[in-house]
Amino acid sequence: MRQRKVDAYEQGRPSYPQDGLKYALKELGLDQGLPKKAVDLAAGTGKLTRLLVRVPGLDVVAVEPNEAMIGGFRKVLPDVEILHGAAQQLPFDDGSIDAVFVGQGFHWFAHEAALSEIHRVLRPGGGLALLWNREDDGVPWAAELLQVFEPLSRGIPQYWTGEWVRVWEGDYAKQHFDVPDKDPRSKSEFFRHSVKVTRQQAWLRILSRSYVASLEPEKQAEVKAQVNAVLHRHSDRFVAPHAGADRSHELAEIPLLLEVFIARKRG
């Protein structure tokens, strides 16, 4: 992964709302300030990690398979341990971890091999928290943005397709994790929030998607033009932060919806 893509990820991806994080911590029994060990799996540049390290009593280790992302992580969180690794082969002893968090990444490894490995490293009663931010398609102008770029991800694992739920419908998940027998996603909780962006930051958020970042320059320019057209149609959403600010500094709030899915280890 090139540095430009890492920079777009760091600049374009939003953080996570406090109410969603508090919900996950409570569900996993990490809200009492007691010494616990947590893993931020597929940590990227540490968007979720930097929130987890502030939790009292929580010892956080990050795991990331991409060396360029690890470099970006270390720039932001030089004092936090990050290990090279993947969901299918975690660098931890059996039953040594209280909780595993995955922000924006589980759809890439939503299969039994990864679940088995996560189950292996979790202590009895430990749990897995899956978090995803996505533009809130219940808001018309956010839905317009989604319609520009999400169709480009066809055939690539993505959260929005809902394919990641299939692994939770299988026998392994039902036997080893506390999930509903029917409609596992009924356990999810949703939290509305927003992120303030300039027009350029709105584009960087879209460019942070791997399937957009990897487009040929001509196609990427075409997508950017379509995004700019949506932003122009909704220019009333952009407001100057102070008198005299030029248009490049105007800000708009992109509405987001956070999904949090919790699965506790059985036994």
BAZAPA-878521 format. One record per atom (N, C-alpha, C, O): residue in three letters; x, y, z. Coordinates in steps of 0.1 Angstrom, whole numbers, plus 5000, padded with zeros to 4 digits. Example, Ala and Ser with C-alpha at 12.3 -4.5 7.8 and 13.67 -1.06 7.14 Angstrom:
# residues 2
ALA513249435078/ALA512349555078/ALA513249675078/ALA514249675085/SER512849785071/SER513749895071/SER512950005079/SER513450115080/
# end
This chain:
# residues 267
MET500949885000/MET500050005000/MET500950125000/MET501850145008/ARG500650214991/ARG501550334990/ARG501150435001/ARG500050435006/GLN502150525003/GLN502050625014/GLN500850715012/GLN500150755021/ARG500550744999/ARG499450834996/ARG498150775000/ARG497250845005/LYS497950644999/LYS496750575003/LYS496650575018/LYS495550585024/VAL497750555025/VAL497750555040/VAL497350695045/VAL496650715054/ASP497950805038/ASP497650935042/ASP496150965040/ASP495451035048/ALA495550915029/ALA494150935026/ALA493350865037/ALA492250925041/TYR493750755041/TYR493050675051/TYR493050755064/TYR491950775071/GLU494250805068/GLU494350875081/GLU493551005081/GLU492851035091/GLN493551075070/GLN492851205069/GLN491351185067/GLN490551275071/GLY490951075060/GLY489651065055/GLY488750985065/GLY487451015065/ARG489250895072/ARG488450815081/ARG488050885094/ARG488950945100/PRO486750885098/PRO486350945110/PRO486650865122/PRO487050745121/SER486550925134/SER486650845146/SER485350785149/SER484450775141/TYR485150735162/TYR483950665166/TYR483350745177/TYR484050795186/PRO481950745177/PRO481250825188/PRO481450755201/PRO481450635203/GLN481450845212/GLN481650795225/GLN480550705230/GLN480750605237/ASP479250735226/ASP478250645231/ASP478350505225/ASP477950405232/GLY478750495213/GLY478950365207/GLY480150285213/GLY480050165216/LEU481250355216/LEU482350295223/LEU481950255237/LEU482350145242/LYS481250335244/LYS480850305258/LYS479950185258/LYS480050095267/TYR479050165248/TYR478250055247/TYR479049925246/TYR478849825253/ALA480049925237/ALA480849815234/ALA481649775247/ALA481749655251/LEU482249875254/LEU483049855266/LEU482149785277/LEU482549695284/LYS480949835278/LYS480049785288/LYS479649635285/LYS479649555294/GLU479349615273/GLU478949475269/GLU480049375271/GLU479749255273/LEU481249425269/LEU482449335271/LEU483049335285/LEU484049275287/GLY482349405294/GLY482849415308/GLY484149485310/GLY484949455319/LEU484349585301/LEU485649665302/LEU485449805308/LEU486349885306/ASP484349825314/ASP484049965319/ASP484149985334/ASP483750075339/GLN484849885340/GLN484949895355/GLN486349945359/GLN486649955371/GLY487249965350/GLY488550015353/GLY489549905358/GLY490549935363/LEU489149785356/LEU489949665361/LEU490949635350/LEU490749665338/PRO492149575354/PRO493149545344/PRO492649445334/PRO492249335338/LYS492649475321/LYS492149385311/LYS493149405299/LYS493749515297/LYS493149305290/LYS493949315278/LYS493049305266/LYS492249215264/ALA493249405257/ALA492449415245/ALA493349425232/ALA494449475233/VAL492849365221/VAL493549375208/VAL492649455199/VAL491449435197/ASP493349555192/ASP492649625181/ASP493149555168/ASP494249575164/LEU492349465162/LEU492749385151/LEU492449465138/LEU491349525137/ALA493349455128/ALA493249535116/ALA493149675120/ALA492249755115/ALA494149725128/ALA494149855134/ALA494349975124/ALA493950085127/GLY494849945112/GLY495050055103/GLY496050155109/GLY497050125114/THR495650285108/THR496450395114/THR496050425128/THR496450525134/GLY495250335134/GLY494950355149/GLY493750445152/GLY493750495163/LYS492850455143/LYS491650535146/LYS490850495158/LYS490450575167/LEU490750365159/LEU490050305171/LEU491050285183/LEU490650305194/THR492250255180/THR493250235190/THR493350355199/THR493450345212/ARG493450475193/ARG493650595201/ARG492550625211/ARG492750695220/LEU491350565209/LEU490250575218/LEU490450465229/LEU490250495241/LEU490750345225/LEU490950235235/LEU492050265245/LEU491850225256/VAL493150325241/VAL494250345250/VAL493850445261/VAL494550455271/ARG492750515260/ARG492350605270/ARG491450545281/ARG491150605291/VAL491050415278/VAL490150345287/VAL490950305300/VAL491850225298/PRO490550345312/PRO491250305324/PRO491350155325/PRO490350075324/GLY492550105329/GLY492749965331/GLY492949885319/GLY493349765320/LEU492749935307/LEU492849855294/LEU494249865288/LEU494749965285/ASP494849745287/ASP496149725281/ASP495849695266/ASP495349585264/VAL496249785257/VAL495849765243/VAL497049735234/VAL498149795235/VAL496949625226/VAL497949595216/VAL497249595203/VAL496149545201/ALA497849655193/ALA497349665179/ALA497949555171/ALA499049515172/VAL497149505161/VAL497649405151/VAL497249455137/VAL496049495135/GLU498149455128/GLU497849505114/GLU498749425104/GLU499949405107/PRO498149385093/PRO498849305083/PRO499649385073/PRO500549335067/ASN499349515072/ASN499949595062/ASN501149685067/ASN500849765076/GLU502249665062/GLU503449745067/GLU503349895066/GLU503749965075/ALA502749935055/ALA502550085053/ALA501650135063/ALA501850245069/MET500550065066/MET499650105077/MET500350105090/MET500050195098/ILE501150005093/ILE501950005105/ILE502750135107/ILE502850185118/GLY503350175096/GLY504150295096/GLY503350415099/GLY503750505107/GLY502150425093/GLY501250535096/GLY500750535111/GLY500650635117/PHE500550415116/PHE500150395130/PHE501250445139/PHE500950525149/ARG502450415137/ARG503550445146/ARG503850595146/ARG504350655155/LYS503450665135/LYS503550815135/LYS502650875144/LYS502950975151/VAL501450815146/VAL500350875154/VAL500450825168/VAL500250905178/LEU500850695170/LEU500850635183/LEU502150565186/LEU502250445186/PRO503250645187/PRO504550585188/PRO504850505201/PRO505750415201/ASP503950525211/ASP504150455224/ASP503250335225/ASP503250275236/VAL502450305215/VAL501550185216/VAL502150075208/VAL502550085197/GLU502049955214/GLU502649835207/GLU501749795195/GLU500549785197/ILE502349775184/ILE501649725172/ILE502449605166/ILE503649625164/LEU501749495164/LEU502349375159/LEU501949345144/LEU500749375141/HIS502849295136/HIS502449255123/HIS501749115124/HIS502249025130/GLY500549105119/GLY499748985120/GLY498448995113/GLY497949105109/ALA497748885112/ALA496448875105/ALA495548795114/ALA495948725123/ALA494248805110/ALA493148745118/ALA493348595119/ALA492948525128/GLN493948535108/GLN494048385107/GLN495148335115/GLN495248215117/GLN496048425120/GLN497248375128/GLN497648485138/GLN498548565135/LEU496948495149/LEU497248605158/LEU498448565167/LEU498548455172/PRO499248665170/PRO500448645178/PRO500248645193/PRO500948725200/PHE499248565198/PHE498948565212/PHE498748425217/PHE498348335209/ASP498948395230/ASP498748265236/ASP497248235237/ASP496448325237/ASP496948115238/ASP495548065241/ASP495048135253/ASP495648145263/GLY493748185252/GLY493048245264/GLY493748355270/GLY493648375283/SER494548435263/SER495248545269/SER494648685267/SER495248785273/ILE493548695260/ILE493048825256/ILE491548835261/ILE490748745260/ASP491248955267/ASP489848975272/ASP488949025261/ASP487748985262/ALA489449095252/ALA488549145241/ALA489249175229/ALA490449215229/VAL488649145217/VAL489149185204/VAL488249285198/VAL487049255197/PHE488749395193/PHE488049495186/PHE488449495171/PHE489649475168/VAL487449515163/VAL487749535148/VAL486949655143/VAL485749645143/GLY487649755139/GLY487049875134/GLY487149875119/GLY488249885114/GLN486049875112/GLN486049895097/GLN486649775089/GLN486949795078/GLY486949665096/GLY487749565088/GLY487249425088/GLY487749345080/PHE486249385096/PHE485849245097/PHE485349185084/PHE485549065082/HIS484749255075/HIS484249205063/HIS485449145054/HIS485149065045/TRP486649185057/TRP487849125049/TRP488148985054/TRP488748915046/PHE487748945066/PHE488148815071/PHE486948755078/PHE487148685089/ALA485748765073/ALA484548715079/ALA484348565075/ALA483548535067/HIS485248485080/HIS485148345078/HIS485548265090/HIS486048315100/GLU485348135090/GLU485448045101/GLU486848045106/GLU487148035118/ALA487848045097/ALA489248035102/ALA489648155111/ALA490348135121/ALA489148275108/ALA489448395116/ALA488648385129/ALA489248415140/LEU487348335129/LEU486648325141/LEU487248225150/LEU487348245162/SER487748115145/SER488448015153/SER489648065160/SER489948035171/GLU490448145153/GLU491648205159/GLU491348305169/GLU491948315180/ILE490248395167/ILE489848485177/ILE489348415189/ILE489648455200/HIS488548305187/HIS488048225198/HIS489248165206/HIS489148165218/ARG490248125199/ARG491448065206/ARG492048165216/ARG492448125227/VAL492248285212/VAL493048385220/VAL492148445231/VAL492748505241/LEU490848435230/LEU489948495240/LEU489948415252/LEU489948295252/ARG489948485264/ARG489648415276/ARG488248375277/ARG487348435270/PRO487848275286/PRO486448245288/PRO485648365292/PRO486048435301/GLY484548385285/GLY483748505288/GLY484248625281/GLY483548735281/GLY485348625274/GLY485848735266/GLY484948755254/GLY484048675251/GLY485248865246/GLY484348895235/GLY484948965224/GLY486049015225/LEU484148975213/LEU484549035201/LEU483649155198/LEU482449135198/ALA484149275195/ALA483349385191/ALA483749425177/ALA484849455174/LEU482749435168/LEU482849475155/LEU482249615153/LEU481049625157/LEU482949705147/LEU482449845146/LEU482649885131/LEU483649865125/TRP481549955126/TRP481650005113/TRP480950145112/TRP479850165117/ASN481650245107/ASN481050375103/ASN480650375089/ASN481450315080/ARG479550425085/ARG479150445071/ARG478250565070/ARG477550595080/GLU478250635059/GLU477350745056/GLU475950695059/GLU475550585055/ASP475150775065/ASP473750745069/ASP472950765056/ASP472550875052/ASP472550645050/ASP471850655038/ASP470350695040/ASP469550705030/GLY469950715053/GLY468650765055/GLY468550915053/GLY467450975054/VAL469750975051/VAL469751125048/VAL470051135033/VAL471051095028/PRO469151205026/PRO469251205011/PRO470551245005/PRO471051174996/TRP471151345010/TRP472451385003/TRP473551295006/TRP474451274998/ALA473551225018/ALA474551125021/ALA474351005012/ALA475250945007/ALA473050975010/ALA472750855001/ALA473250884987/ALA473650794980/GLU473151014982/GLU473651044969/GLU475151024968/GLU475650974958/LEU475851054978/LEU477351024978/LEU477650874977/LEU478450834970/LEU476850804985/LEU477050654985/LEU476850594971/LEU477550504967/GLN475850654964/GLN475550594951/GLN476550624941/GLN476650554930/VAL477450724944/VAL478550754934/VAL479650644935/VAL480150594925/PHE480050604948/PHE481250524949/PHE481050384953/PHE481850294950/GLU479950354961/GLU479750214966/GLU479550114955/GLU480050004956/PRO478950144943/PRO478750044933/PRO480150004927/PRO480249894921/LEU481150084929/LEU482550044924/LEU483149924932/LEU484149864927/SER482549894943/SER483049784952/SER482449654949/SER482749554956/ARG481649634939/ARG481049514936/ARG482149404934/ARG483049424927/GLY481949294941/GLY482849184940/GLY484049194950/GLY484849094952/ILE484049304958/ILE485049324968/ILE484449314982/ILE483349374983/PRO484949244991/PRO484349235004/PRO484049375010/PRO484949455011/GLN482849405014/GLN482449535019/GLN481349515030/GLN480549425029/TYR481449595040/TYR480449595051/TYR479049615046/TYR478149545050/TRP478849705037/TRP477449745033/TRP476649635026/TRP475449645026/THR477349535021/THR476649435014/THR475949335024/THR475049265021/GLY476449335037/GLY475949245047/GLY476449105046/GLY475949015054/GLU477349075037/GLU477848935035/GLU478548885048/GLU478648765050/TRP479148985056/TRP479848945068/TRP478948875078/TRP479548805087/VAL477648885077/VAL476748825086/VAL476748675084/VAL476448595094/ARG477048625072/ARG476948485069/ARG477748395079/ARG477248285083/VAL478948435083/VAL479748355091/VAL479148335105/VAL479348235112/TRP478248435109/TRP477548425122/TRP476348335121/TRP475748295132/GLU475948295109/GLU474848205108/GLU475248065107/GLU474447975107/GLY476548035107/GLY477147905106/GLY477147835120/GLY477047895130/ASP477347705119/ASP477347615131/ASP478547655141/ASP478347655153/TYR479647685135/TYR480847715143/TYR480547835152/TYR480747835164/ALA480047945146/ALA479748065154/ALA478748045165/ALA478948085176/LYS477747965161/LYS476647945171/LYS477147855183/LYS476647875194/GLN478047765180/GLN478547675190/GLN479547745199/GLN479747715211/HIS480347845194/HIS481447905201/HIS481248045206/HIS482048095214/PHE480248115201/PHE479948245205/PHE478448265208/PHE477648195203/ASP478248365217/ASP476848385221/ASP476148475211/ASP476148605212/VAL475648415201/VAL474848495190/VAL473548435188/VAL473348315191/PRO472548515184/PRO471148455182/PRO471148345171/PRO471948355161/ASP470348245173/ASP470248135163/ASP469648195150/ASP470048145139/LYS468748285151/LYS468248345139/LYS468548495138/LYS468448565149/ASP468848545127/ASP469148685125/ASP470148745135/ASP469848825143/PRO471448695133/PRO472448745142/PRO472648895143/PRO472948945154/ARG472248965132/ARG472449105132/ARG471449175141/ARG471549295143/SER470449105146/SER469449165155/SER470149205168/SER469549285176/LYS471349165170/LYS472149195182/LYS472749335180/LYS473249395190/SER472849385168/SER473649505166/SER472949625172/SER471649625173/GLU473749725176/GLU473249855180/GLU473749955171/GLU474849945166/PHE472950065169/PHE473350165159/PHE473350305166/PHE472550335175/PHE474350385162/PHE474550515168/PHE474750615157/PHE475750605149/ARG473950715157/ARG474050825148/ARG475050935153/ARG475050965164/HIS475950975144/HIS476851085147/HIS477151155134/HIS476551125123/SER478251235133/SER478551305121/SER480051345122/SER480651345132/VAL480551385110/VAL481951435110/VAL481951565101/VAL481251565091/LYS482651665106/LYS482751785099/LYS483851785089/LYS484951745092/VAL483551815076/VAL484551805066/VAL484551925056/VAL483451985054/THR485651965051/THR485752055039/THR485351965027/THR485251845028/ARG485252035016/ARG485051955003/ARG486151865000/ARG485951754996/GLN487451905003/GLN488551825000/GLN488551705010/GLN488951595006/GLN488251725022/GLN488251615032/GLN487151515029/GLN487251395031/ALA485951565023/ALA484951475019/ALA485451385008/ALA485151265008/TRP486251434999/TRP486851354989/TRP487851254995/TRP487851134991/LEU488651305004/LEU489651215010/LEU489051095017/LEU489550985018/ARG487851125023/ARG487151015030/ARG486750905020/ARG486850785023/ILE486350945008/ILE485950854998/ILE487150784992/ILE487150664989/LEU488250864990/LEU489550804985/LEU490150704994/LEU490950624990/SER489750715007/SER490350615017/SER489850475015/SER490350375020/ARG488750455007/ARG488250325003/ARG489250264993/ARG489650324984/SER489650134996/SER490750074988/SER490350064973/SER491150084964/TYR489050044971/TYR488550024957/TYR488450154949/TYR488450154937/VAL488450264956/VAL488550394950/VAL490050434948/VAL490450484937/ALA490850414958/ALA492250444958/ALA493050374947/ALA493950424941/SER492550254944/SER493250164934/SER492750184919/SER493250124910/LEU491850274917/LEU491350304904/LEU492450374895/LEU493350444900/GLU492350354882/GLU493250424873/GLU492950574874/GLU491850614877/PRO493950654872/PRO493850804874/PRO492650864867/PRO491950944872/GLU492350814854/GLU491250874847/GLU489950844853/GLU489050924854/LYS489750714857/LYS488550674864/LYS488350744877/LYS487250784881/GLN489450754885/GLN489450824898/GLN489050974896/GLN488251024904/ALA489551034886/ALA489151174883/ALA487651184880/ALA487051284884/GLU487151084873/GLU485751084869/GLU484851074882/GLU483851144883/VAL485250984891/VAL484550964904/VAL484651094912/VAL483651134918/LYS485751154912/LYS485951284920/LYS485051394914/LYS484451464922/ALA484951394901/ALA484051494895/ALA482551474899/ALA481851564901/GLN482151344899/GLN480851304903/GLN480551344918/GLN479551394922/VAL481551324927/VAL481451364941/VAL481351514942/VAL480451564949/ASN482151584934/ASN482051734935/ASN480751784930/ASN480251884935/ALA480151714920/ALA478851754916/ALA477751744927/ALA476951824928/VAL477851634934/VAL476951614945/VAL477151724956/VAL476151784961/LEU478351744959/LEU478651854969/LEU478251984964/LEU477752074972/HIS478352014951/HIS477852144946/HIS476352154947/HIS475852264950/ARG475652044944/ARG474152044945/ARG473752074959/ARG472652124961/HIS474552034969/HIS474252054983/HIS475152154989/HIS475552135001/SER475552254982/SER476452354987/SER475952434999/SER476652495007/ASP474552435001/ASP474052495012/ASP474452425025/ASP474252485036/ARG474952305024/ARG475352235036/ARG476652285042/ARG477052265053/PHE477452355033/PHE478752405037/PHE478652545043/PHE478052635037/VAL479252565054/VAL479152695061/VAL480652735065/VAL481452655069/ALA480852865063/ALA482252915066/ALA482452905082/ALA481552945089/PRO483652865086/PRO483852855101/PRO483952985107/PRO483853005119/HIS484353095099/HIS484453225105/HIS484353325093/HIS484453295082/ALA484053445097/ALA483853555087/ALA485153565079/ALA486253575084/GLY484953575066/GLY486153595057/GLY486753475052/GLY487753475044/ALA486353355057/ALA486953235053/ALA486653205038/ALA485453225034/ASP487553155030/ASP487253115016/ASP486552985016/ASP486452915026/ARG486152955004/ARG485252835002/ARG485952705005/ARG485352605010/SER487352705004/SER488052575007/SER488052545022/SER488352435025/HIS487652645030/HIS487552615045/HIS486152595050/HIS485952565062/GLU485152605041/GLU483752585045/GLU483652435050/GLU484252345044/LEU482752415060/LEU482552285066/LEU481152245064/LEU480152315065/ALA480952115062/ALA479652045062/ALA479751925071/ALA480751865073/GLU478551885077/GLU478551775085/GLU477951655077/GLU476851655073/ILE478851555075/ILE478351435069/ILE477751345079/ILE478451305089/PRO476451305078/PRO475851215088/PRO476351075087/PRO476351015076/LEU476651015098/LEU477150885098/LEU476350795107/LEU475650845116/LEU476450665105/LEU475750565113/LEU476750465117/LEU477350395108/LEU476950445130/LEU477850345135/LEU477150215139/LEU476150225146/GLU477550105134/GLU476949975138/GLU478049905147/GLU479149905144/VAL477549855159/VAL478349785168/VAL477749645170/VAL476549635174/PHE478549545167/PHE478049405169/PHE478949335179/PHE480149335178/ILE478349285189/ILE479149215200/ILE478849065200/ILE477749025199/ALA479948985202/ALA479748845203/ALA480648795214/ALA481948815213/ARG480148735225/ARG480848685236/ARG481248545234/ARG480448465228/LYS482448505238/LYS482848365237/LYS482048275247/LYS481948315259/ARG481648165242/ARG480948075251/ARG481947995260/ARG483047965255/GLY481547965272/GLY482347885280/GLY483447965288/GLY484247915295/
# end
